[in-house]
């Protein structure tokens, strides 16, 4: 019986400890909320408060967030700033995503010094690499980079920037080309004020160049001229041999010509098959 009583006493102490921990979390979570305005005299009495037992799951979720690594908490805040594009005080951040900046100096300092975050001494907001607000400003920026600007540096400028890039491309005001080295899109200006005229002799010379029939020879020529081929035919063929895949031989299809021995299916239209 003595051992049973001791076990019950230990269990009660653990319950009291958990109760105290959750109570402290609840008080800190509600401390950032602004005070409610005074209630008019004729107003209805407020609804009964939520019982602590019913709020346990939310408090446990808040506790797990605040015990997470600093990097995870920083990401949570930056995602909030990027999605809303609004400025938040530490108290508002605590209320929106449960990251207690004022209660964690490491999180506060890391967030304040983050390259993607702007801090004015009171509020935190998202900071993109290029401060743009609309399509006109986007076009002006791209025209400042005749050698091209990486699309990845523009993606977070404002929420609809990718749609505006496609609209500028469709209007013929910019070019969107892929970089073979990084596989990233590059935006180039297409200024209509600078028309480019190509001589007919140069066009004819370009069209008269006969390319090698084998991709291996094309890749070798590219490498000789200091360019990196986008394909690796030798590696692809070696892998095909390992897996027992036979190379496809391109055969020219014979053109079927109509002759006297050709069977005509549309016999009711003889005028279409006059030989």
LINWOFEN-V334517 format. One line per field, one symbol per residue. ss: DSSP state (A for helix, B for strand, O for the rest). phi: phi as a letter, one per 30 degrees, with the letter a starting at -180 (. if undefined). burial: # if it has 9 or more other C-alpha atoms within 8 Angstrom, else .. A space follows every 50 residues. Layout:
ss=???
phi=???
burial=???
//
This chain:
ss=OAAAAAAAAAAAAAAAAAAAAAAAAAAAAAAOOOOOOOOOOOOOOOOOOO OAAAAAAAAAAAAAAAOOOAAAAAAAAAAAAAAAOOOBBAAAAAAAAOOO OOOOAAAAAAAAOOOOBBBOOOBBBBOOOOOOOOAAAAAAAAAOOOOOBB AAAOOOOOOOAAAAAAAAAAOOOBBBBBOOOOOOBBBBBOOOOOOOOOOA AAAAAAAOOOOOOOAAAAAAAAAAOOOOOOOOAAAAAAAAAAOOOOOOOO OOOOOOOOOOOOOOOOOOOAAAAOO
phi=.ddddddddddddddddddddddddddddddddddddddedcdddddddd deddcdddddddddddcdeedddddddddddddchbcbdeddddddbicd ddcbddddddddcddcbcbcjbbcbdbddbdbbaddddddddddbddjbd dddcecdaecdddddddddddicbccbccddchcdbccdbdddbdcccdd dddddddddcdddcddddddddddciccddcbdddddddddddicdddcd cdddddcdbdcddcdcddbdddbdc
burial=.....................#..##..#..#.................. ....##..##.##.##......##.###.###....#########.#### #.....##.###...####...#####.#.....#.###..##.#..### #.######..#..##..##...####..#....########......... ..#.............###..##.............#..##......... .........................
//
